[in-house]
């Protein structure tokens, strides 16, 4: 979870957006964190490089909790 | 720069690879087989030219074979040059589905998958990379017997323009190099009469120079072309 938070904030930083603190599993990627589709693409490749999971390969992912589920189910 | 290019065993791909190596770039070159000329180039540039035998009709294993096992996720990629192509030429009434599907896999589907993973690679390394697709003047003028081939290149032109629009705000560029008829193996099945008729339709009245096309590709992937994206750049002896 700590690493995932870091990845999320790296993407935000790279795209010139403000870091988000106290991220929990209920956070919505678009509404709460403020990701757009290109941010989500960068998030996907960073998670893939770290965990070898393509989170969007089989459907849409909306929340931080859903990402954690995909990583744990690999 | 680290540059991925397909179709490096002969013709334009070989010359472009040599042009990029002379400029000091690292080239990741793909072809099905290794020609003598390619072998020589690998011997001349053992540190800078990495070669992979891969059949581009295989769109499924692009990520695993090209990006994970060969280039490696840790190596930043600055450019992808989609040069390899199959030419299935015939008049439309003789069209066969099987060779058509194979040509679409090699010319369109696998290059789209490579573009996907090249862009992902660029995102991972935060690189404002560049993609160049080789297109053909046949898309714009039309020639008897080239309807199927030209349609694959037309697909690439549309794909490139939309890729450029989609990824421009990240700084990733995509362009097409629209080549005229060159004296390469690709056009070797044409008769002398067919060639002359094609060359008569150009302003310069001659074949397109392979070197001129290779130099323009090298320019398009370079920083010098940093404001050029979503374009079709014609290098075609002024075909009319």
Interface residues (C-beta under 8 A of the other chain):
Chain A: X14 X38 X41 X42 X44 X45 X46 X48 X49
Chain B: X73 X119 X120 X121 X123 X124 X126 X167 X169 X170
